Amino acid sequence: MFAFEGNYYISQKNLKTNGFKFSGVPGLCFYKFVYFWYHFVDKKDNKTIMLGWRYWLPNPIFPFIAFRLAVSESHPELLVEEI
């Protein structure tokens, strides 16, 4: 997991939850290209809409974000603990 431009990018092997669900809602960043939003559903079925996203067609100059789940480091529903 690493921080880049105010977001955390998490590889699949380091993602410790199954709560992120594909939403089917696409997005476009003019320099990082095509991504899809992910909702988060916790164990009590509470849903946070569009909490994360994943670049499916990333710009080749950013290979380190390709296919990783991203979340905003300033999202009010996230608690980040450094160990």
DSSP file (Angstrom, degrees, kcal/mol; ACC not computed):
  #  RESIDUE AA STRUCTURE BP1 BP2  ACC     N-H-->O    O-->H-N    N-H-->O    O-->H-N    TCO  KAPPA ALPHA  PHI   PSI    X-CA   Y-CA   Z-CA
    1    1 A M              0   0    0      0, 0.0     2,-0.3     0, 0.0     9,-0.2   0.000 360.0 360.0 360.0 137.9    0.0    0.0    0.0
    2    2 A F  E     -A    9   0A   0      7,-1.7     7,-2.6     2,-0.1     2,-0.4  -0.991 360.0-116.2-149.3 157.7    1.3    3.4   -0.8
    3    3 A A  E     +A    8   0A   0     -2,-0.3     2,-0.3     5,-0.2     5,-0.2  -0.753  33.4 165.8 -96.1 139.2    0.2    7.0   -0.9
    4    4 A F  E >   -A    7   0A   0      3,-2.6     3,-1.1    -2,-0.4    -2,-0.1  -0.895  67.8 -15.0-154.5 121.8    0.1    9.0   -4.2
    5    5 A E  T 3  S-     0   0    0     -2,-0.3     3,-0.1     1,-0.3    -2,-0.0   0.836 128.6 -47.8  54.6  40.5   -1.6   12.3   -4.9
    6    6 A G  T 3  S+     0   0    0      1,-0.3    67,-2.1    66,-0.1    68,-0.5   0.613 120.5  97.1  81.7  12.4   -3.7   12.2   -1.7
    7    7 A N  E <   -AB   4  72A   0     -3,-1.1    -3,-2.6    65,-0.3     2,-0.5  -0.916  67.3-129.4-130.1 156.6   -4.9    8.6   -2.2
    8    8 A Y  E     -AB   3  71A   0     63,-3.3    63,-2.1    -2,-0.3     2,-0.5  -0.918  17.8-157.1-103.7 133.1   -3.9    5.2   -1.0
    9    9 A Y  E     -AB   2  70A   0     -7,-2.6    -7,-1.7    -2,-0.5     2,-0.5  -0.957  11.2-167.1-112.5 123.7   -3.4    2.5   -3.6
   10   10 A I  E     - B   0  69A   0     59,-3.3    59,-2.0    -2,-0.5     2,-0.1  -0.938  14.4-135.6-119.6 124.3   -3.7   -1.1   -2.3
   11   11 A S    >>  -     0   0    0     -2,-0.5     3,-1.1    57,-0.2     4,-0.7  -0.398  28.1-113.1 -72.9 156.2   -2.7   -4.2   -4.1
   12   12 A Q  G >4 S+     0   0    0      1,-0.3     3,-0.8     2,-0.2    -1,-0.1   0.860 115.9  56.7 -59.4 -37.9   -5.1   -7.2   -4.0
   13   13 A K  G 34 S+     0   0    0      1,-0.2    -1,-0.3     3,-0.1    -2,-0.0   0.744 111.0  44.5 -68.9 -21.1   -2.7   -9.3   -1.9
   14   14 A N  G <4 S+     0   0    0     -3,-1.1     2,-0.6     2,-0.0    -1,-0.2   0.451  85.4 105.7-100.0  -2.4   -2.6   -6.6    0.8
   15   15 A L    <<  -     0   0    0     -3,-0.8    -3,-0.0    -4,-0.7    -5,-0.0  -0.704  51.4-168.0 -80.9 118.8   -6.4   -5.9    0.8
   16   16 A K        +     0   0    0     -2,-0.6     2,-0.3     2,-0.0    -1,-0.1   0.001  58.5  64.1-101.2  27.7   -7.7   -7.5    4.0
   17   17 A T        -     0   0    0      1,-0.0     3,-0.2     3,-0.0    -2,-0.0  -0.983  55.9-154.9-145.8 155.3  -11.4   -7.2    3.3
   18   18 A N  S    S+     0   0    0     -2,-0.3    -1,-0.0     1,-0.1    23,-0.0   0.159  73.4 102.2-107.4  13.6  -14.0   -8.6    0.9
   19   19 A G        +     0   0    0     21,-0.1    22,-2.4     2,-0.1     2,-0.5   0.663  50.6  96.0 -76.9 -17.9  -16.2   -5.6    1.5
   20   20 A F  E     -C   40   0A   0     20,-0.2     2,-0.4    -3,-0.2    20,-0.2  -0.636  57.4-169.3 -79.3 125.3  -15.4   -3.7   -1.7
   21   21 A K  E     -C   39   0A   0     18,-3.3    18,-2.6    -2,-0.5     2,-0.1  -0.949  26.7-111.1-120.6 133.0  -18.0   -4.4   -4.4
   22   22 A F  E     -C   38   0A   0     -2,-0.4    16,-0.2    16,-0.2    31,-0.0  -0.369  26.9-169.7 -59.5 131.0  -17.9   -3.4   -8.1
   23   23 A S  E     -     0   0A   0     14,-2.1    -1,-0.1     2,-0.2    15,-0.1   0.702  27.9-132.0 -98.5 -23.0  -20.4   -0.7   -8.8
   24   24 A G  E     +     0   0A   0     13,-0.6    14,-0.1     1,-0.3    -2,-0.1   0.446  64.5 131.0  82.2  -0.5  -20.3   -0.6  -12.6
   25   25 A V  E     -     0   0A   0     12,-0.3    12,-2.6     1,-0.0    -1,-0.3  -0.781  46.4-151.3 -89.7 115.8  -20.0    3.1  -12.5
   26   26 A P  E     -C   36   0A   0      0, 0.0     2,-0.3     0, 0.0    10,-0.2  -0.399  13.2-171.9 -85.1 163.4  -17.1    4.3  -14.7
   27   27 A G  E     -C   35   0A   0      8,-2.6     8,-2.1    -2,-0.1     2,-0.4  -0.944  11.1-144.8-144.3 166.0  -15.0    7.4  -14.3
   28   28 A L  E     -C   34   0A   0     -2,-0.3     2,-0.5     6,-0.2     6,-0.2  -0.979   5.2-166.9-140.7 124.3  -12.4    9.1  -16.4
   29   29 A C  E  >  -C   33   0A   0      4,-2.4     4,-2.2    -2,-0.4    -2,-0.0  -0.935  26.5-133.3-105.2 132.1   -9.3   11.0  -15.3
   30   30 A F  T  4 S+     0   0    0     -2,-0.5    -1,-0.1     1,-0.2     4,-0.1   0.717 102.3  23.6 -64.1 -20.1   -7.8   13.0  -18.1
   31   31 A Y  T  4 S+     0   0    0      2,-0.1    -1,-0.2    28,-0.0    28,-0.1   0.568 128.6  41.4-121.3 -10.5   -4.2   11.8  -17.3
   32   32 A K  T  4 S-     0   0    0      1,-0.2    27,-1.2    26,-0.1     2,-0.2   0.583  97.3-153.1-106.1 -15.7   -4.7    8.5  -15.5
   33   33 A F  E  <  +CD  29  58A   0     -4,-2.2    -4,-2.4    25,-0.2     2,-0.3  -0.514  43.6  12.9  85.4-141.5   -7.5    7.3  -17.8
   34   34 A V  E     +CD  28  57A   0     23,-1.3    23,-1.8    -6,-0.2    22,-1.4  -0.505  59.6 161.3 -87.5 132.4  -10.4    4.9  -17.1
   35   35 A Y  E     -CD  27  55A   0     -8,-2.1    -8,-2.6    20,-0.3     2,-0.4  -0.905  26.5-137.9-136.1 167.5  -11.5    3.7  -13.7
   36   36 A F  E     -CD  26  54A   0     18,-2.1    18,-2.0    -2,-0.3     2,-0.1  -0.984  22.9-120.8-127.3 141.9  -14.5    2.1  -12.0
   37   37 A W  E     - D   0  53A   0    -12,-2.6   -14,-2.1    -2,-0.4   -13,-0.6  -0.442  20.7-154.7 -77.9 151.8  -16.0    2.9   -8.6
   38   38 A Y  E     -CD  22  52A   0     14,-3.2    14,-2.1   -16,-0.2    13,-1.1  -0.994   4.3-147.3-127.5 135.0  -16.4    0.4   -5.8
   39   39 A H  E     -C   21   0A   0    -18,-2.6   -18,-3.3    -2,-0.4     2,-0.5  -0.619  15.9-133.1 -90.6 158.8  -18.9    0.6   -3.0
   40   40 A F  E     -CD  20  48A   0      8,-2.6     8,-3.0   -20,-0.2     2,-0.5  -0.971  18.5-172.7-116.6 129.0  -18.0   -0.8    0.5
   41   41 A V  E     - D   0  47A   0    -22,-2.4     6,-0.2    -2,-0.5   -23,-0.1  -0.978  13.1-152.6-119.9 119.4  -20.4   -3.1    2.3
   42   42 A D    >   -     0   0    0      4,-2.4     3,-1.9    -2,-0.5     0, 0.0  -0.183  37.3 -88.4 -84.3-178.1  -19.5   -3.9    5.9
   43   43 A K  T 3  S+     0   0    0      1,-0.3    -1,-0.1     2,-0.1    -2,-0.0   0.679 128.5  53.7 -65.8 -18.4  -20.4   -7.1    7.9
   44   44 A K  T 3  S-     0   0    0      2,-0.1    -1,-0.3     0, 0.0     3,-0.1   0.216 120.5-108.1 -98.8  13.9  -23.7   -5.4    9.1
   45   45 A D    <   +     0   0    0     -3,-1.9     2,-0.4     1,-0.3    -2,-0.1   0.682  67.2 151.8  65.7  21.8  -24.7   -4.6    5.4
   46   46 A N        -     0   0    0      2,-0.0    -4,-2.4     1,-0.0     2,-0.5  -0.693  34.0-147.4 -78.0 135.3  -24.0   -0.9    5.8
   47   47 A K  E     -D   41   0A   0     -2,-0.4     2,-0.6    -6,-0.2    -6,-0.2  -0.906  17.4-165.4-115.1 130.3  -23.1    0.5    2.5
   48   48 A T  E >   -D   40   0A   0     -8,-3.0    -8,-2.6    -2,-0.5     3,-0.7  -0.960  27.2-135.6-108.8 114.9  -20.7    3.4    1.7
   49   49 A I  E 3  S-     0   0A   0     -2,-0.6   -10,-0.1     1,-0.2   -11,-0.0  -0.498  75.2  -5.7 -77.4 135.1  -21.2    4.4   -1.9
   50   50 A M  E 3  S+     0   0A   0     -2,-0.2    -1,-0.2     1,-0.1   -11,-0.2   0.885  78.1 148.5  52.4  50.0  -18.2    5.1   -4.1
   51   51 A L  E <   +     0   0A   0    -13,-1.1    21,-0.6    -3,-0.7     2,-0.3   0.837  65.8  16.2 -78.8 -34.8  -15.6    4.6   -1.4
   52   52 A G  E     -DE  38  71A   0    -14,-2.1   -14,-3.2    19,-0.1     2,-0.3  -0.805  62.4-161.2-133.3 173.4  -12.9    3.3   -3.7
   53   53 A W  E     -DE  37  70A   0     17,-1.8    17,-3.1   -16,-0.3     2,-0.4  -0.970   6.8-149.5-151.0 162.9  -12.0    3.0   -7.3
   54   54 A R  E     -DE  36  69A   0    -18,-2.0   -18,-2.1    -2,-0.3     2,-0.6  -0.994  19.7-127.8-140.1 130.1   -9.8    0.9   -9.5
   55   55 A Y  E     +Df  35  66A   0     13,-0.6    12,-1.8    10,-0.5   -20,-0.3  -0.683  27.8 174.2 -78.1 118.5   -8.1    2.0  -12.8
   56   56 A W  E    S+     0   0A   0    -22,-1.4   -21,-0.2    -2,-0.6    -1,-0.2   0.699  81.5  29.4 -97.5 -25.7   -8.9   -0.6  -15.4
   57   57 A L  E    S-D   34   0A   0    -23,-1.8   -23,-1.3   -25,-0.1    -1,-0.2  -0.660  89.7-178.5-131.1  76.0   -7.3    1.1  -18.3
   58   58 A P  E     -D   33   0A   0      0, 0.0   -25,-0.2     0, 0.0   -26,-0.1  -0.346  36.5 -97.3 -81.3 157.8   -4.5    3.1  -16.7
   59   59 A N    >   -     0   0    0    -27,-1.2     3,-2.3     1,-0.1     6,-0.2  -0.545  33.8-129.1 -65.0 130.2   -2.0    5.4  -18.3
   60   60 A P  T 3  S+     0   0    0      0, 0.0    -1,-0.1     0, 0.0   -28,-0.0   0.680 105.3  66.8 -62.0 -16.7    1.2    3.4  -18.9
   61   61 A I  T 3  S+     0   0    0      1,-0.2     3,-0.1     2,-0.1    -2,-0.0   0.561 100.6  52.3 -80.3  -4.3    3.3    6.0  -17.2
   62   62 A F    X>  +     0   0    0     -3,-2.3     3,-1.7     1,-0.1     4,-0.6  -0.458  61.6 149.7-121.6  59.0    1.6    5.1  -13.9
   63   63 A P  G >4  +     0   0    0      0, 0.0     3,-0.7     0, 0.0    -1,-0.1   0.765  65.8  69.5 -64.4 -23.1    2.0    1.3  -13.7
   64   64 A F  G 34 S+     0   0    0      1,-0.2    -2,-0.0    -3,-0.1    -3,-0.0   0.596 101.5  44.9 -73.2 -10.4    2.1    1.4   -9.9
   65   65 A I  G X4 S+     0   0    0     -3,-1.7     3,-1.6    -6,-0.2   -10,-0.5   0.535  83.6 123.2-103.0  -9.9   -1.7    2.3   -9.8
   66   66 A A  B << S-f   55   0A   0     -3,-0.7   -10,-0.1    -4,-0.6     3,-0.1  -0.308  88.8 -12.7 -60.3 124.7   -2.8   -0.2  -12.4
   67   67 A F  T 3  S+     0   0    0    -12,-1.8     2,-0.3     1,-0.2    -1,-0.3   0.572 101.9 127.6  64.6  13.4   -5.4   -2.6  -11.1
   68   68 A R    <   -     0   0    0     -3,-1.6   -13,-0.6   -13,-0.1     2,-0.3  -0.754  65.3-112.9 -96.5 147.7   -5.0   -1.6   -7.4
   69   69 A L  E     -BE  10  54A   0    -59,-2.0   -59,-3.3    -2,-0.3     2,-0.4  -0.636  35.9-158.8 -76.5 134.3   -7.9   -0.4   -5.3
   70   70 A A  E     +BE   9  53A   0    -17,-3.1   -17,-1.8    -2,-0.3     2,-0.3  -0.913  14.2 178.7-117.5 144.0   -7.6    3.2   -4.4
   71   71 A V  E     -BE   8  52A   0    -63,-2.1   -63,-3.3    -2,-0.4     2,-0.3  -0.980  36.3-104.5-137.2 150.5   -9.2    5.2   -1.5
   72   72 A S  E >   -B    7   0A   0    -21,-0.6     3,-1.4    -2,-0.3   -65,-0.3  -0.573  19.9-142.3 -74.7 132.7   -8.9    8.8   -0.6
   73   73 A E  T 3  S+     0   0    0    -67,-2.1   -66,-0.1    -2,-0.3    -1,-0.1   0.652 101.3  49.8 -70.4 -11.9   -6.7    9.3    2.4
   74   74 A S  T 3  S+     0   0    0    -68,-0.5    -1,-0.3     3,-0.0   -67,-0.1   0.243  74.6 133.7-108.8  12.6   -9.0   12.1    3.6
   75   75 A H    X   -     0   0    0     -3,-1.4     3,-1.7     1,-0.1   -24,-0.0  -0.448  57.7-134.6 -64.7 132.6  -12.3   10.3    3.3
   76   76 A P  T 3  S+     0   0    0      0, 0.0    -1,-0.1     0, 0.0    -3,-0.0   0.685 101.1  55.0 -65.5 -18.1  -14.4   10.9    6.5
   77   77 A E  T 3  S+     0   0    0    -26,-0.0     2,-0.4     2,-0.0    -2,-0.1   0.355  92.9  88.1 -97.7   7.4  -15.3    7.2    6.8
   78   78 A L    <   -     0   0    0     -3,-1.7     2,-0.5    -6,-0.1    -7,-0.0  -0.859  54.2-165.5-107.9 140.8  -11.8    5.9    6.8
   79   79 A L        -     0   0    0     -2,-0.4     2,-0.6     2,-0.0    -2,-0.0  -0.988  10.3-161.7-120.8 119.3   -9.5    5.4    9.7
   80   80 A V        -     0   0    0     -2,-0.5     2,-0.5    -7,-0.1    -2,-0.0  -0.900   5.9-171.7-106.6 123.8   -5.8    4.9    8.8
   81   81 A E        -     0   0    0     -2,-0.6     2,-0.4     2,-0.0    -2,-0.0  -0.963  11.4-149.0-115.8 125.6   -3.6    3.4   11.4
   82   82 A E              0   0    0     -2,-0.5    -2,-0.0     1,-0.1     0, 0.0  -0.774 360.0 360.0 -93.0 135.4    0.2    3.2   10.8
   83   83 A I              0   0    0     -2,-0.4    -1,-0.1     0, 0.0    -2,-0.0   0.380 360.0 360.0-120.1 360.0    2.0    0.3   12.4
